[in-house]
């Protein structure tokens, strides 16, 4: 009687494990298909809805596979049978060999599951590497453009070139590149100060011919126009949030929420006394963006 019960129990276990293996395989196939679908959608620039949907199905399939594996393919009992050594009867020996054979089949199943998990890990790695390729990219590549080019003349709003005698010390004017007059991102505040008061770094020492310094007019905090100049303290002021910048020291922030200096435009005067750009701004103009503090 006991032998029949044990035989029926082993049959039930085998039946349960066969169904468990089938469900595990189905879950794994669904998960892998969804993972491959995620990669296809990602690299073809599909919609975020499809990205989220395939990602959810992928992890859902893996999770369901692990749940089935735990409930239907793992052993759920502990056997403790301390006893003295006794001679085994024939049916017990037969049962032992049956258990060994069943265990070998279980080992094969576990090896298969290991391969399944390895395949899932490979798909996860491919998905992770794909996502890493997006890390560090600017929201818009145009944000990296410093706009000004070497040799461009400084032009006023009405299209007049600026010469070295255009301003008196303590005065200012808004200028643009000659090919982008009126551009919001290109707008630059040109200030003339007394050259002996300038405190620029050695690298920037020749960027201010005859006391002319130029900075981006777009505030590095929230993008408002830095339009107010207080000549008595050589300070630019942003009217939106009251950020202040020291004109004599490369437009370093001295107050308010702005954390970055205004990008400086290096200048030189040509043979005719016309002010021109030595190159682009020292940094992309505008408020802080990807990878930069605001």
GUKOLPA-943759 format. One record per residue (C-alpha): x, y, z; residue in one letter. Coordinates in nm, 3 decimals, always signed. Each point is the difference from the previous one (the first is absolute). Example, Ala and Ser with C-alpha at 12.3 -4.5 7.8 and 13.67 -1.06 7.14 Angstrom:
<recs>
u:+1.230; v:-0.450; w:+0.780; gufi:A
u:+0.137; v:+0.344; w:-0.066; gufi:S
</recs>
This chain:
<recs>
u:+0.000; v:+0.000; w:+0.000; gufi:X
u:+0.278; v:+0.235; w:+0.097; gufi:X
u:+0.186; v:-0.087; w:-0.320; gufi:X
u:-0.307; v:+0.089; w:-0.213; gufi:X
u:-0.040; v:+0.334; w:+0.180; gufi:X
u:+0.366; v:+0.082; w:-0.062; gufi:X
u:-0.032; v:-0.097; w:-0.365; gufi:X
u:-0.309; v:+0.219; w:-0.045; gufi:X
u:+0.177; v:+0.290; w:+0.171; gufi:X
u:+0.294; v:-0.028; w:-0.238; gufi:X
u:-0.235; v:-0.009; w:-0.298; gufi:X
u:-0.177; v:+0.312; w:+0.127; gufi:X
u:+0.333; v:+0.178; w:+0.046; gufi:X
u:+0.114; v:-0.095; w:-0.348; gufi:X
u:-0.330; v:+0.117; w:-0.148; gufi:X
u:+0.022; v:+0.331; w:+0.187; gufi:X
u:+0.357; v:+0.059; w:-0.112; gufi:X
u:-0.084; v:-0.069; w:-0.364; gufi:X
u:-0.273; v:+0.262; w:+0.007; gufi:X
u:+0.228; v:+0.235; w:+0.191; gufi:X
u:+0.269; v:-0.036; w:-0.261; gufi:X
u:-0.251; v:+0.076; w:-0.277; gufi:X
u:-0.121; v:+0.316; w:+0.177; gufi:X
u:+0.359; v:+0.108; w:+0.067; gufi:X
u:+0.089; v:-0.038; w:-0.367; gufi:X
u:-0.308; v:+0.196; w:-0.109; gufi:X
u:+0.079; v:+0.281; w:+0.247; gufi:X
u:+0.362; v:+0.007; w:-0.112; gufi:X
u:-0.089; v:+0.016; w:-0.370; gufi:X
u:-0.246; v:+0.284; w:+0.064; gufi:X
u:+0.260; v:+0.190; w:+0.204; gufi:X
u:+0.276; v:-0.042; w:-0.259; gufi:X
u:-0.235; v:+0.101; w:-0.282; gufi:X
u:-0.096; v:+0.312; w:+0.193; gufi:X
u:+0.366; v:+0.077; w:+0.071; gufi:X
u:+0.089; v:-0.028; w:-0.368; gufi:X
u:-0.303; v:+0.216; w:-0.079; gufi:X
u:+0.129; v:+0.262; w:+0.244; gufi:X
u:+0.338; v:+0.007; w:-0.177; gufi:X
u:-0.167; v:+0.035; w:-0.340; gufi:X
u:-0.224; v:+0.284; w:+0.119; gufi:X
u:+0.291; v:+0.175; w:+0.171; gufi:X
u:+0.237; v:-0.008; w:-0.295; gufi:X
u:-0.273; v:+0.096; w:-0.250; gufi:X
u:-0.103; v:+0.293; w:+0.222; gufi:X
u:-0.348; v:-0.130; w:+0.063; gufi:X
u:-0.252; v:+0.151; w:+0.239; gufi:X
u:+0.044; v:+0.001; w:+0.376; gufi:X
u:-0.326; v:-0.194; w:+0.033; gufi:X
u:+0.152; v:-0.297; w:-0.185; gufi:X
u:+0.324; v:+0.033; w:+0.195; gufi:X
u:-0.184; v:-0.010; w:+0.331; gufi:X
u:-0.233; v:-0.279; w:-0.111; gufi:X
u:+0.273; v:-0.234; w:-0.124; gufi:X
u:+0.211; v:+0.070; w:+0.309; gufi:X
u:-0.293; v:-0.080; w:+0.230; gufi:X
u:-0.074; v:-0.328; w:-0.185; gufi:X
u:+0.368; v:-0.095; w:+0.011; gufi:X
u:+0.036; v:+0.038; w:+0.376; gufi:X
u:-0.350; v:-0.142; w:+0.058; gufi:X
u:+0.089; v:-0.312; w:-0.198; gufi:X
u:+0.323; v:-0.048; w:+0.193; gufi:X
u:-0.177; v:+0.051; w:+0.330; gufi:X
u:-0.276; v:-0.247; w:-0.088; gufi:X
u:+0.263; v:-0.253; w:-0.110; gufi:X
u:+0.175; v:+0.024; w:+0.336; gufi:X
u:-0.330; v:-0.035; w:+0.189; gufi:X
u:-0.093; v:-0.316; w:-0.194; gufi:X
u:+0.350; v:-0.138; w:+0.045; gufi:X
u:-0.022; v:+0.056; w:+0.374; gufi:X
u:-0.344; v:-0.158; w:+0.041; gufi:X
u:+0.007; v:-0.285; w:-0.249; gufi:X
u:+0.363; v:-0.100; w:-0.055; gufi:X
u:+0.158; v:+0.039; w:+0.340; gufi:X
u:-0.021; v:-0.251; w:+0.283; gufi:X
u:-0.223; v:+0.119; w:+0.289; gufi:X
u:+0.075; v:-0.251; w:+0.271; gufi:X
u:+0.275; v:-0.081; w:+0.243; gufi:X
u:+0.064; v:-0.364; w:+0.090; gufi:X
u:+0.169; v:-0.086; w:+0.326; gufi:X
u:+0.020; v:-0.369; w:+0.081; gufi:X
u:+0.262; v:-0.082; w:+0.264; gufi:X
u:+0.017; v:-0.370; w:+0.055; gufi:X
u:+0.242; v:-0.282; w:+0.052; gufi:X
u:+0.138; v:-0.193; w:-0.293; gufi:X
u:-0.245; v:-0.262; w:-0.122; gufi:X
u:-0.001; v:-0.241; w:-0.287; gufi:X
u:-0.201; v:+0.126; w:-0.299; gufi:X
u:-0.280; v:-0.202; w:-0.150; gufi:X
u:-0.030; v:-0.053; w:-0.373; gufi:X
u:-0.280; v:+0.251; w:-0.058; gufi:X
u:+0.197; v:+0.264; w:+0.193; gufi:X
u:+0.302; v:-0.055; w:-0.221; gufi:X
u:-0.222; v:+0.033; w:-0.307; gufi:X
u:-0.148; v:+0.320; w:+0.140; gufi:X
u:+0.346; v:+0.138; w:+0.065; gufi:X
u:+0.100; v:-0.049; w:-0.364; gufi:X
u:-0.324; v:+0.159; w:-0.116; gufi:X
u:+0.074; v:+0.302; w:+0.218; gufi:X
u:+0.352; v:+0.021; w:-0.140; gufi:X
u:-0.130; v:-0.009; w:-0.356; gufi:X
u:-0.259; v:+0.267; w:+0.083; gufi:X
u:+0.275; v:+0.211; w:+0.151; gufi:X
u:+0.207; v:-0.032; w:-0.315; gufi:X
u:-0.294; v:+0.119; w:-0.205; gufi:X
u:-0.035; v:+0.292; w:+0.241; gufi:X
u:+0.367; v:+0.084; w:-0.048; gufi:X
u:-0.053; v:+0.013; w:-0.375; gufi:X
u:-0.298; v:+0.229; w:+0.052; gufi:X
u:+0.208; v:+0.228; w:+0.220; gufi:X
u:+0.271; v:+0.018; w:-0.264; gufi:X
u:-0.262; v:+0.099; w:-0.252; gufi:X
u:-0.130; v:+0.268; w:+0.234; gufi:X
u:+0.354; v:+0.130; w:+0.045; gufi:X
u:+0.029; v:+0.039; w:-0.376; gufi:X
u:-0.334; v:+0.179; w:-0.006; gufi:X
u:+0.116; v:+0.241; w:+0.268; gufi:X
u:+0.326; v:+0.055; w:-0.188; gufi:X
u:-0.199; v:+0.090; w:-0.312; gufi:X
u:-0.217; v:+0.240; w:+0.202; gufi:X
u:+0.310; v:+0.159; w:+0.152; gufi:X
u:+0.140; v:+0.050; w:-0.350; gufi:X
u:-0.313; v:+0.182; w:-0.114; gufi:X
u:+0.006; v:+0.214; w:+0.316; gufi:X
u:+0.365; v:+0.088; w:-0.067; gufi:X
u:-0.082; v:+0.102; w:-0.358; gufi:X
u:-0.288; v:+0.216; w:+0.123; gufi:X
u:+0.218; v:+0.161; w:+0.267; gufi:X
u:+0.280; v:+0.077; w:-0.248; gufi:X
u:-0.256; v:+0.151; w:-0.236; gufi:X
u:-0.135; v:+0.225; w:+0.276; gufi:X
u:+0.352; v:+0.102; w:+0.108; gufi:X
u:+0.054; v:+0.137; w:-0.351; gufi:X
u:-0.258; v:+0.270; w:+0.084; gufi:X
u:+0.170; v:+0.108; w:+0.322; gufi:X
u:+0.184; v:+0.332; w:-0.022; gufi:X
u:-0.156; v:+0.121; w:-0.322; gufi:X
u:-0.113; v:+0.359; w:-0.015; gufi:X
u:-0.378; v:+0.047; w:-0.034; gufi:X
u:+0.073; v:+0.193; w:-0.319; gufi:X
u:+0.336; v:-0.009; w:-0.184; gufi:X
u:-0.047; v:+0.368; w:-0.090; gufi:X
u:+0.055; v:+0.088; w:+0.365; gufi:X
u:+0.369; v:-0.077; w:-0.048; gufi:X
u:+0.033; v:+0.264; w:-0.271; gufi:X
u:+0.185; v:+0.309; w:+0.122; gufi:X
u:-0.146; v:+0.196; w:-0.295; gufi:X
u:+0.272; v:+0.256; w:-0.067; gufi:X
u:+0.277; v:-0.077; w:-0.251; gufi:X
u:+0.347; v:+0.147; w:-0.027; gufi:X
u:+0.017; v:+0.320; w:-0.206; gufi:X
u:-0.370; v:+0.090; w:+0.026; gufi:X
u:-0.067; v:+0.369; w:+0.052; gufi:X
u:-0.200; v:+0.123; w:+0.296; gufi:X
u:-0.321; v:+0.157; w:-0.131; gufi:X
u:-0.263; v:+0.211; w:+0.175; gufi:X
u:-0.372; v:-0.077; w:-0.018; gufi:X
u:-0.036; v:+0.238; w:-0.295; gufi:X
u:+0.285; v:-0.165; w:-0.193; gufi:X
u:+0.286; v:+0.241; w:+0.068; gufi:X
u:+0.351; v:-0.134; w:+0.065; gufi:X
u:+0.157; v:+0.088; w:+0.333; gufi:X
u:+0.338; v:+0.172; w:+0.001; gufi:X
u:+0.243; v:+0.073; w:+0.283; gufi:X
u:-0.135; v:+0.356; w:+0.039; gufi:X
u:-0.365; v:-0.106; w:+0.009; gufi:X
u:-0.039; v:+0.011; w:+0.380; gufi:X
u:+0.128; v:+0.212; w:+0.285; gufi:X
u:+0.127; v:-0.174; w:+0.316; gufi:X
u:-0.293; v:-0.091; w:+0.222; gufi:X
u:-0.245; v:-0.052; w:-0.287; gufi:X
u:-0.141; v:-0.308; w:-0.168; gufi:X
u:-0.180; v:-0.124; w:-0.311; gufi:X
u:-0.158; v:-0.326; w:-0.115; gufi:X
u:+0.177; v:-0.155; w:-0.300; gufi:X
u:-0.044; v:-0.303; w:-0.227; gufi:X
u:+0.206; v:-0.197; w:-0.254; gufi:X
u:-0.027; v:+0.160; w:-0.342; gufi:X
u:-0.193; v:-0.300; w:-0.136; gufi:X
u:-0.239; v:-0.043; w:+0.296; gufi:X
u:-0.122; v:+0.348; w:+0.085; gufi:X
u:-0.295; v:-0.026; w:+0.240; gufi:X
u:+0.070; v:-0.360; w:+0.106; gufi:X
u:-0.101; v:-0.060; w:+0.362; gufi:X
u:+0.278; v:-0.253; w:+0.071; gufi:X
u:+0.262; v:+0.212; w:-0.176; gufi:X
u:-0.081; v:+0.324; w:+0.182; gufi:X
u:+0.308; v:+0.137; w:+0.172; gufi:X
u:+0.051; v:+0.290; w:+0.236; gufi:X
u:+0.304; v:+0.212; w:-0.091; gufi:X
u:+0.140; v:+0.218; w:+0.278; gufi:X
u:+0.286; v:+0.244; w:+0.003; gufi:X
u:+0.189; v:+0.039; w:+0.326; gufi:X
u:+0.329; v:+0.155; w:+0.096; gufi:X
u:+0.267; v:-0.254; w:-0.105; gufi:X
u:+0.202; v:+0.048; w:+0.319; gufi:X
u:-0.297; v:-0.120; w:+0.207; gufi:X
u:-0.031; v:-0.334; w:-0.177; gufi:X
u:+0.091; v:-0.310; w:+0.201; gufi:X
u:-0.014; v:-0.275; w:-0.265; gufi:X
u:+0.205; v:-0.320; w:-0.001; gufi:X
u:+0.324; v:-0.013; w:-0.199; gufi:X
u:-0.175; v:-0.207; w:-0.265; gufi:X
u:-0.256; v:+0.276; w:-0.051; gufi:X
u:+0.233; v:+0.296; w:+0.041; gufi:X
u:-0.012; v:+0.093; w:-0.371; gufi:X
u:-0.373; v:-0.063; w:-0.043; gufi:X
u:-0.098; v:+0.358; w:+0.093; gufi:X
u:+0.152; v:+0.249; w:-0.248; gufi:X
u:-0.010; v:+0.356; w:+0.137; gufi:X
u:-0.217; v:-0.114; w:+0.293; gufi:X
u:-0.277; v:-0.162; w:-0.206; gufi:X
u:-0.139; v:-0.320; w:+0.157; gufi:X
u:-0.286; v:-0.208; w:-0.140; gufi:X
u:-0.216; v:-0.257; w:+0.176; gufi:X
u:-0.303; v:-0.206; w:-0.096; gufi:X
u:-0.313; v:+0.192; w:+0.090; gufi:X
u:-0.189; v:-0.320; w:+0.083; gufi:X
u:+0.005; v:-0.063; w:+0.376; gufi:X
u:+0.152; v:-0.331; w:+0.107; gufi:X
u:-0.277; v:-0.051; w:+0.258; gufi:X
u:-0.329; v:+0.005; w:-0.189; gufi:X
u:+0.080; v:+0.155; w:-0.338; gufi:X
u:-0.128; v:+0.352; w:+0.065; gufi:X
u:+0.175; v:+0.292; w:-0.175; gufi:X
u:+0.271; v:+0.153; w:+0.217; gufi:X
u:-0.085; v:+0.355; w:-0.099; gufi:X
u:+0.096; v:+0.222; w:+0.292; gufi:X
u:+0.351; v:+0.138; w:+0.045; gufi:X
u:+0.104; v:+0.190; w:+0.311; gufi:X
u:+0.310; v:+0.193; w:-0.108; gufi:X
u:+0.090; v:+0.122; w:+0.350; gufi:X
u:+0.071; v:-0.358; w:+0.118; gufi:X
u:+0.062; v:-0.161; w:-0.343; gufi:X
u:-0.280; v:-0.252; w:+0.049; gufi:X
u:-0.251; v:-0.156; w:-0.235; gufi:X
u:-0.342; v:-0.076; w:+0.149; gufi:X
u:-0.265; v:-0.246; w:-0.114; gufi:X
u:-0.342; v:+0.156; w:+0.073; gufi:X
u:-0.184; v:-0.332; w:+0.027; gufi:X
u:+0.163; v:-0.147; w:+0.312; gufi:X
u:+0.259; v:+0.265; w:+0.087; gufi:X
u:+0.309; v:-0.198; w:-0.090; gufi:X
u:+0.305; v:+0.227; w:-0.020; gufi:X
u:+0.326; v:-0.041; w:-0.193; gufi:X
u:+0.336; v:+0.173; w:+0.040; gufi:X
u:+0.092; v:+0.149; w:-0.338; gufi:X
u:+0.365; v:+0.056; w:+0.090; gufi:X
u:+0.060; v:-0.364; w:+0.099; gufi:X
u:-0.141; v:-0.188; w:-0.294; gufi:X
u:-0.368; v:+0.041; w:+0.102; gufi:X
u:+0.036; v:-0.224; w:+0.304; gufi:X
u:-0.327; v:-0.025; w:+0.199; gufi:X
u:+0.004; v:+0.212; w:+0.315; gufi:X
u:-0.359; v:-0.035; w:+0.118; gufi:X
u:-0.336; v:-0.163; w:-0.073; gufi:X
u:-0.072; v:-0.357; w:-0.112; gufi:X
u:+0.229; v:-0.013; w:-0.305; gufi:X
u:+0.289; v:-0.242; w:+0.060; gufi:X
u:+0.189; v:+0.032; w:-0.330; gufi:X
u:+0.184; v:+0.296; w:-0.149; gufi:X
u:-0.140; v:+0.162; w:-0.310; gufi:X
u:+0.183; v:-0.140; w:-0.305; gufi:X
u:+0.255; v:+0.254; w:-0.120; gufi:X
u:+0.056; v:+0.091; w:-0.363; gufi:X
u:+0.369; v:+0.056; w:-0.083; gufi:X
u:+0.056; v:+0.315; w:-0.207; gufi:X
u:+0.261; v:+0.167; w:-0.213; gufi:X
u:+0.011; v:+0.319; w:-0.208; gufi:X
u:+0.097; v:-0.024; w:-0.367; gufi:X
u:+0.213; v:+0.250; w:-0.192; gufi:X
u:-0.304; v:+0.224; w:-0.056; gufi:X
u:-0.088; v:+0.004; w:+0.370; gufi:X
u:-0.304; v:-0.225; w:-0.045; gufi:X
u:-0.067; v:-0.236; w:+0.288; gufi:X
u:-0.010; v:-0.366; w:-0.098; gufi:X
u:-0.037; v:-0.333; w:+0.178; gufi:X
u:+0.311; v:-0.211; w:+0.059; gufi:X
u:-0.222; v:-0.308; w:+0.017; gufi:X
u:-0.313; v:-0.128; w:+0.171; gufi:X
u:-0.121; v:+0.052; w:+0.354; gufi:X
u:+0.204; v:-0.169; w:+0.271; gufi:X
u:-0.303; v:-0.226; w:+0.065; gufi:X
u:-0.340; v:-0.063; w:-0.159; gufi:X
u:-0.225; v:+0.295; w:+0.083; gufi:X
u:-0.312; v:-0.040; w:+0.209; gufi:X
u:-0.107; v:-0.160; w:+0.326; gufi:X
u:+0.155; v:-0.318; w:+0.135; gufi:X
u:-0.091; v:-0.313; w:-0.194; gufi:X
u:+0.102; v:-0.369; w:-0.024; gufi:X
u:+0.315; v:-0.048; w:+0.204; gufi:X
u:+0.024; v:+0.362; w:+0.111; gufi:X
u:-0.115; v:+0.154; w:+0.330; gufi:X
u:-0.277; v:+0.253; w:-0.025; gufi:X
</recs>
